[in-house]
Structures are given as C-alpha cells and as structure tokens.
Amino acid sequence: MQGIKFVEGRSIKPGEKVSVHFNIHKGGFSIVSMDKNNPDKGRVCAHSEYVQIEDATFHVSAKTLEKIKKQKRKAVYARVRGIFVSAEKIEANHYHKGYCNPYKTGVFVDYATRDELKEAKNVYFYDKFFSYLPIYQLWNSTKEM
C-alpha cells in the first residue's frame, strides 16, 4: 500500500475496523487496529500522512481532556473509529471541514457551524486536519424542484 508506513510485523487491510488519531510526537496519523481478526488489535499498526475511513464515529476521552486542560500538556484524547479505506491522498472537494482542539472546542466540530460531530459517512485525514462527508446531506431549500 502506497503512503503508509507499517510498524514492523503489523498490518492493516482495507475493510478492517480501525481507530485513527493525530500523532502529536511524529506528526501524521497513527492507525490502530480495532479488528477482532487482527492479532495486533488495540495496537498502533501503521502511520500515514493521509488516511481515509468510512462509517466513522468520533470519540473523546473526557478524563484525558480534563488532564490536558489542567496540565497544559499535549496527549491523545480524540480518536475517530471506522472502517479503513486507504492511506492515499485524495481530492476532498465536496467534504466538509472538521475541527478538534482541546483548548477551544474539546470535541469534534464542523469548522463552519461549530456543530458537534458524532458520526460521518466518510472521514479523510490530511496534514493536521480532517474533512468529512456527513451521514446525510440536506437539499438546499432554495433549489428549484
């Protein structure tokens, strides 16, 4: 697979359940296997600059978030879980931009509306950012029928 760096002896395959988080020490994203059929379930299996997952859910550890705010020290507190699609760069023109910052929002939010995100059809991670496709899209009410 292009664009992905596997931890020695570990692997991730498209279709596997994974958890993705920004790697605060190395940059890029860490991919943790959450798949019961992977012998390395619960462990970081790969790193990548780009990651795409589908059927995503957004998770935040309230306990770790409080610790970050109290100590003013970085830690992984936010993760996105879903089904691994790829670790390749894609064009995400129709995606919505998302945002997560422990000091400003504490949770995953839509960048424009600041509405909290709980789930998404597809999430694409790149640079330090992520963009997503919502579960459903509302039709523009000004559109003619």
Buried (B, 14 or more C-beta within 10 A) or exposed (E): BEEBEBBEEBBBEEEBBBBBBBBEEEEBBBBBBBBEEBEBBEEBBBBBBBBBBBBBBBBBBEEBBEBBEEEEEEEBBBBBBBBBBBBBBBEBEEBBEBBBEBEEBBBBBBBEEEEEBEBBBBBBBBEEBBBBBBEEEEEEEEEEE
